[in-house]
Amino acid sequence: MEEKQNVSERGYIKGELMHTIFVNEVEHFSIAKIKIIETNEAIEENEVVIKGYISTLNPSEMYLFYGEFQEHKRFGKQYQVEQYQRFIPSTREGLITYLSSDLFYGIGKKTAEKIIDRLGESAVSKILEDSSVLDHIPGLTKDRAKQLTETLKENQGFEHIVIQLSQYGIGLKMAQKIYEKYKEEALELLQTNPYQFVLDIEGFGFQRADEVAKRNNLAMNHPSRIQAACIYTLQQSVQEGHVFVPVTKQVEMVDYLINGKAFSIFEEDISREIDELNKKKQVIVVEENAYLPSLFYAESGFCTQIVRIMEGQIKHSVADAELLRIVGDIEEEESLSYGREQYTAIEQALRSKLMILTGGPGTGKTTVIKGILRAFGQIHELSLDPDDYDNKSDYPFVLTAPTGRAAKRMKESTGLPAVTIHRLLGWNGQESFEMDEDNQLGGKFLIIDEFSMVDIWLANQLFKAIPTDMQVLIVGDEDQLPSVGPGQVLSDLLESGKVPAVKLEEVYRQKEGSKIIQLAHEIKQNQCTIDSLEKDSDFNFIPCGEHQVIEVIIQIVERAFQRGVDIRDLQVLAPMYRSQAGILKINEEIQKLVNPKNKQKREMRTKDFVFRTGDKVIQLVNQPEDGVFNGDIGEIVAIYQEDEGQNQSEQVVVSFEDREVAYERKNLNNLMHAYCTSIHKSQGSEFPIVILPVVAGYRRMLRKNLLYTAITRSKKSLLLCGNKQAFLQGVREEDTNKRYTTLVEMLQEIVTQSNFIEEQEQNEKEEISPYDFL
Ligand SMILES: Nc1ncnc2c1ncn2[C@@H]1O[C@H](COP(=O)(O)OP(=O)(O)OP(=O)(O)O)[C@@H](O)[C@H]1O
C-alpha cells in the first residue's frame, strides 16, 4: 500500500478539493479547484483548476493527481488529470481520518485517536494480527472492536482492489460498487473485458470502459465492445423515456459512440452484433425496433392485460332509468348538478370494465370519482364505509396512486383508504412484487389516480395483478409531464382510442375565481399571453433579472414566514439543480433564512449538505423497507451524534407524514433539502403556496408540460418571479422529444372495439345521451 502511495518522478499534484466547478456524474467527468499541498509541477500559485474523468471528490480527503498542464483558450491554465488516487495515509493524522471514515461503522474521531495513541502507526496490521490489542481501549465497546476488526478484514480484499482500480482513475464509490458485484474477480474482468462493467454497474460509462481497455491494449473492434455499446445506447435511451429505439437509429448512436480516428467499425459490424445480442435474447428486435428485454415484455404484457381486463364481463349492468335515479339522488345529497361531460364520465365508468377519466385542474375529476364510487356502491349494494367489513380484505374499493402524497390526497378527497401502487402490490424493495398474475388483488372497483406518472414497467406489474372481474378507472391529466421511467402510458392509451375515455373540459373551480386554474387552462389550450400574467388575488409574477431571482425568492419566503406561513405549506419549484438560480443554491439560501446555524441545533455535515434539526428534506429514492418513497417530504426532528460507549451511532431522524425514519450517515445521500425541489419530483403533490422562478438560464428545460405541471401544483397561491418572456416562450414550447413506444400500434392491432364504444360513438353521432332526459 505504501509503495503505491509514493510520489514518483511523474508530474503530480497532491491536494485537497476547494470546490467543484462542474461535474457529470454519469461519465464521472469533473472540473474542480484544488488547493495544492505538494507538487513537482512548475506552478507558483497555491491552487489549480483540474479536469478529467474523476469521480466525485471528497473535500475532507487528500488526492494525488497525475497529469499535465494545458492552456485552455478561454479558461487559461488547467491540469488535465490522467490518473488519480486517494492518498491513503501512513501518518497519525491520516490514519485517524481513515479509521473514522464512513468505511468503519461507529468509529468516531475520538475513538480513532485513542486507537492510534495505543497502537501507533502500524495499528492496522497489529489489529489484523491479533484483535485483542483493541481490548481496554477507552470508549471502544467489545461489539465495536469486533466490528472494526471484521471491517478491516473485509477491506483487505477491498482495499487491494480499490488501489488497483484507482490506477485507472476509478474512485472509491464506483470501486465499492464494482467490488460488491464481482468481488475478487473484478481485476481480471477489468483487464479482459471492462465493457461488462458498463452493462452491470450503474454509472460506469462507456468512455470510461474505453479508457481502461486502451490502457490494457484491448482491441477497439472487439465484439464485446460493440455489443456493450449496443446495450449501453439502449440503456441511455431508456433513461430518456424511450421503450425501444429503431435499429437504424441505434446503429447511428453506436457508430457515434465507438468510432475513433485510428480505427473504423462499419455499420455492418454493428448490425451483426445487434443480431448476436438478439440471438442471445439480450436485446429483442421486432420489426426493426430494438428493445431491452424487460421493456419489450412490459409493453407487450401490458397490452395483453388491457385486452384481458376489457374482455371481462360486468356482472351487474344498470338500466338507464335506474342510473338516472341514483345519480339524481347523489346530486341532491351533494347539492350539485353534474355537468353533461361529468354525467357521461360517471355513466361510462359504471358501464365499462376499464375507463380513462382525464381533464385539467378544477374540471371535477375528484367530484366525479366520488360520484362513481357512491353510485357503484348503490348499484352493487356495497357500503363505502370500511368499518362495515369484518375483514379488511373484503373491502371492495381499491384506491391507489403512484406517490405517497398523491395517495394521501386521494384519501383526503374521497374519505376512503388509498395507498401507493408499490404498497398495493407488496413491493419488496428489490425487483419483485407480492401481487402478480398468480396472486391478484382483492376488490371490485379499482381507481388509479395520477396515471400520467406511471411508467410501462409499473403499469404492466399493476395490470397483471388486476383480476378479470374487477372494474378499473384510470385518472390522469395527459398534459402533465410523462413518467420519469420509460413510456408514456396514459397518453398512448388515449391516443390508441381503444380504451373508453372521457375528457372533462369545463372548469368549475375557475368559477370560484381562481387565476391559477385559468392560467393552467390557457397554457393547455395554447392561449397564454402577457395579459395572462396580470396580478390577481391568488397570482403574481414579479419581474426580475436572473441574478436577482434568489433575492426575490428569499424576500417572498421571509414575508410569508413573518406572516406565520408554515414552511411545509410553501414550496419553491425549479427545473434545474445546478445553475445560478438552481435548486441547490436556492435551498442553501432558504436554509440560511428559515433554519440558520444555531448552537441549540444539532447538525450533520455530508459531502454536499449540512443537515440541521428542523430542516425540510425530501427523500430521493424509494426505500420501501422504511415505508418512504421518492418525493416524500419530511422534517429532521433529531440528529444523534455518535455517543461512544452507549452503542449509539450517528443518525438523522426524519418525520414524514405518518412515520419517522432514521438515516445512518451512509444513507444520507437518499435525502436532500426540500425548501426548493425539482418540478419533476413535485409531480403528484400539491402545495398551498408555490413559488416558481422562471429565468432565461433555465431555457433548455422550459417546456409547456413542465411549466403546466409546476403551476398546477399550487392550490391557493402562485408566485412567479423572473423573466415573463422566458415563461411565455416556455409555455409555447411543446415537448417535441416524443418517446419511442409501440403501445398505440399494439393496442390498435389487438383490441377489438367493445360494443360499448360502438354504442357510444353511435350516441355521439345522434347527439343524444341519457343526460338529455334529465
Ligand atoms: N358539477 C359541479 N357543480 C358545482 N361545482 C362543481 C362541480 N364539479 C366540480 N365542482 C367544484 O369544482 C371544484 C373542483 O372540482 P374537483 O376538485 O373535483 O376538480 P379536480 O379536477 O379534481 O381538480 P384538481 O385536479 O385541481 O384537484 C370543487 O370545488 C368542486 O366542488
The ligand as a Tripos MOL2 file, in Angstrom:
@<TRIPOS>MOLECULE
LIG
   31    33     1     0     0
SMALL
NO_CHARGES

@<TRIPOS>ATOM
      1 N1        -70.8650   19.9580  -11.2910 N.pl3     1 LIG1
      2 C1        -70.3560   20.7910  -10.3970 C.ar      1 LIG1
      3 N2        -71.1110   21.7670   -9.8650 N.ar      1 LIG1
      4 C2        -70.5850   22.6270   -8.9620 C.ar      1 LIG1
      5 N3        -69.3170   22.5800   -8.5210 N.ar      1 LIG1
      6 C3        -68.5200   21.6280   -9.0160 C.ar      1 LIG1
      7 C4        -68.9790   20.6830   -9.9750 C.ar      1 LIG1
      8 N4        -67.9640   19.8760  -10.2880 N.ar      1 LIG1
      9 C5        -66.9060   20.2860   -9.5410 C.ar      1 LIG1
     10 N5        -67.2510   21.3300   -8.7860 N.ar      1 LIG1
     11 C6        -66.3800   22.0500   -7.8480 C.3       1 LIG1
     12 O1        -65.2230   22.4860   -8.5470 O.3       1 LIG1
     13 C7        -64.0870   22.3780   -7.7300 C.3       1 LIG1
     14 C8        -63.0680   21.4900   -8.4240 C.3       1 LIG1
     15 O2        -63.5480   20.1670   -8.5240 O.3       1 LIG1
     16 P1        -62.6170   18.9160   -8.2500 P.3       1 LIG1
     17 O3        -61.7770   19.1210   -7.0600 O.co2     1 LIG1
     18 O4        -63.4790   17.7130   -8.3150 O.co2     1 LIG1
     19 O5        -61.7370   19.0100   -9.5670 O.3       1 LIG1
     20 P2        -60.4030   18.2290   -9.9290 P.3       1 LIG1
     21 O6        -60.4380   18.0250  -11.4060 O.co2     1 LIG1
     22 O7        -60.2630   17.0130   -9.0810 O.co2     1 LIG1
     23 O8        -59.3610   19.3140   -9.5790 O.3       1 LIG1
     24 P3        -57.8160   19.1500   -9.2100 P.3       1 LIG1
     25 O9        -57.2060   18.2820  -10.2610 O.co2     1 LIG1
     26 O10       -57.3580   20.5600   -9.2640 O.co2     1 LIG1
     27 O11       -57.7810   18.5790   -7.8380 O.co2     1 LIG1
     28 C9        -64.5360   21.8110   -6.4070 C.3       1 LIG1
     29 O12       -64.7330   22.8710   -5.5020 O.3       1 LIG1
     30 C10       -65.8610   21.1610   -6.7500 C.3       1 LIG1
     31 O13       -66.7540   21.1410   -5.6450 O.3       1 LIG1
@<TRIPOS>BOND
     1     1     2 1
     2     2     3 ar
     3     2     7 ar
     4     3     4 ar
     5     4     5 ar
     6     5     6 ar
     7     6     7 ar
     8     6    10 ar
     9     7     8 ar
    10     8     9 ar
    11     9    10 ar
    12    10    11 1
    13    11    12 1
    14    11    30 1
    15    12    13 1
    16    13    14 1
    17    13    28 1
    18    14    15 1
    19    15    16 1
    20    16    17 2
    21    16    18 1
    22    16    19 1
    23    19    20 1
    24    20    21 2
    25    20    22 1
    26    20    23 1
    27    23    24 1
    28    24    25 2
    29    24    26 1
    30    24    27 1
    31    28    29 1
    32    28    30 1
    33    30    31 1
@<TRIPOS>SUBSTRUCTURE
     1 LIG1         1 GROUP 0 **** ****
